[in-house]
Amino acid sequence: MEIEIRLFATFREYLPKGSGSFSCKKILQGEITVGEIIRELKLPDNIPKIIIIRGNHVKEDYVVKDGDLVSIFPPIGGG
């Protein structure tokens, strides 16, 4: 199965080498959770994450499905 991972803001620096400016595609064999993807990308544990898949907020235990677009954001402030 294939998924796309998009990282935003300060998380972009954790994309694998050779990725686009904010996304990469990944071929998966078997089930994998968003948490496993986060650990594989080595995103910092101490920074909260906002995870959106198919327009819904999900938790790290969500098992990705073929064709999912996994968007991961750090907390964002503004004014």
FENQUILIN-V921428 format. One record per pair of residues at least 12 apart in sequence whose ideal C-beta (glycine too) atoms are under 10 Angstrom apart, sorted by the first residue. I is the first residue (numbers start at 0). J is the second residue. Records with the same first field share a line. If there is no record, write none. Layout:
I->J, J
//
This chain:
0->25, 26, 27, 28, 29, 30, 31, 63, 64, 65, 66, 67
1->24, 25, 26, 27, 65, 66, 67
2->23, 24, 25, 26, 27, 31, 33, 36, 52, 63, 64, 65, 66, 67, 68, 69
3->19, 22, 23, 24, 25, 66, 67, 68, 69, 70
4->18, 21, 22, 23, 24, 25, 33, 36, 37, 39, 40, 63, 67, 68, 69, 70, 71
5->18, 19, 21, 22, 23, 51, 68, 69, 70, 71, 72
6->18, 21, 22, 23, 40, 42, 48, 69, 70, 71, 72, 73
7->21, 22, 49, 51, 70, 71, 72, 73, 75
8->21, 71, 72, 73, 74, 75
9->42, 43, 46, 72, 73, 75
10->37, 40, 42, 43, 46, 48, 71, 72, 73
12->42
13->37, 39, 40, 41, 42, 43, 71
14->40
15->39, 40
21->70
22->68, 69, 70
23->40
25->39, 40, 63, 69
27->63, 64, 65, 67
30->62, 63, 64
31->62, 63
32->57, 58, 59, 60, 61, 62, 63
33->48, 50, 52, 57, 58, 59, 60, 61, 62, 63, 67, 69, 71
34->48, 50, 58, 59, 60, 61
35->59, 60, 62, 63
36->50, 59, 61, 63, 69, 71
37->50, 59, 69, 71
38->59
40->71
42->71, 73
43->73
46->73, 74
47->72, 73, 74
48->71, 72, 73, 74
49->70, 71, 72, 73, 74, 75
50->69, 70, 71, 72
51->68, 69, 70, 71, 72
52->64, 67, 68, 69, 70, 71
53->66, 67, 68, 69, 70
54->68, 70
57->69
//
